[in-house]
Every structure is written in C-alpha cells, then in structure tokens.
C-alpha cells in the first residue's frame, strides 16, 4: 500500500495499530492522528486505499487485527458431554466458535466446529450476529444466551436449542461474539454471547463425500 521512510519507522507500530482499529470499528479519529504525523505521500496512499479497497467486512477484524480460523473443521457425531466439554474449553479461553449441523451420507447428523483466534464484537445498536445469514437463507428463529440466560450456562443452553431444532430436521448454526454496550468504544465493554440461528431449511448434506 505504501512505505515508510527510514526517518518515519518509529510510526510503524502505531500506524498498524490505528489501521487495525479503523478496520475494527470504522472510527477514523485515532488513524487520522497518526496520519497527520506521517509524510504526505503515506497519508494520501493510506486514505485512498482505505476509501477504495476496504469496505466493511462483518466480523473480519477486532481491535487487535484480523480474526482467523485457528482450528479448522473438527467433527462430532452427536451432541454429548465430549462436544460440550470441547466448547466449554474454547469458550473459557476466549476463542471464537462457529458450529453447524450437517447430514451424513448414511443418514445420520453430525456437527462441524471451527475455532477462531478471537470473538468478534458488535456494537450495541446492531443485531447480535457476526456470522452473516447466507443469501436467500430464511431464519425460523434466533436464540441468544443474553436474552435467555440459564442456570445451566450459555454452552449447554445453546446446545439444547441446537439439539431440539436438529430433532425437527432444521439447519442450525451456532456462533459466539462480544456484544458491546456502546456503538464505538468496544474495548472492555462487551459481554460474551452464544447465538443460535435456526433456519427454515433442511439440514444440509455434507459436501466432503464422507
């Protein structure tokens, strides 16, 4: 995108942090403060690139940078104590969770889980979702652990909703997020939630040929 000269290398970490924060919350105040101290070519290149190339991507960034998959496609044959323990451990250490059901070629139903390196925040005014509903997808119901607090805890509560919907043949997706109390200042202000999306659609067939 641009290059800092030898005399401006001290701005590197501050600029990277400000760029990540901008991608996270689209608040350009901190970024502008750094760019005001950068050489004009750097400032112009950064502003033009962000304008042309960086449309918001829901759930792609936190204030620490991009959210990435750290554990790809772990499979469970059913919702049981082992699966619950797996989610509890991931949740406890702050990993993001994405989980969906799929129909196996033998007629059974399994669960696919992917873990992200962080939970993504959403502002107070936004709906609690960082896993976008697919184009043409029709939701039958959305459950969140914040609205339906349970003594059993958010993991078990989410799994119970998922199990009940699966028993009726519905496609289910579960994910976690941090729901902020504010629209701009997310840091330290979010509450972790489980979100269960139940679709008005049959459980999709696994596409791996297994």
Buried (B, 14 or more C-beta within 10 A) or exposed (E): EBEBEEEBEEBEEBBEBBBBBBBBBEBBEBBEEBBEEBBEEBBEBBBEEBEEEBEEEEBBBBBEBEBEEEEEEBEBEEBEEEBBEBBBEBBEEEBBBBBBBBBBEEEEBBBBBBBBBBBBBBBEEBEBBBBEBEEEEEEBEBBBBEEEEEEEBBBBBBBBBBBBBBEEEBBBBBBBBBBBEBEEEBBEBBEBBBBBBBBEBEBEEBEEEE
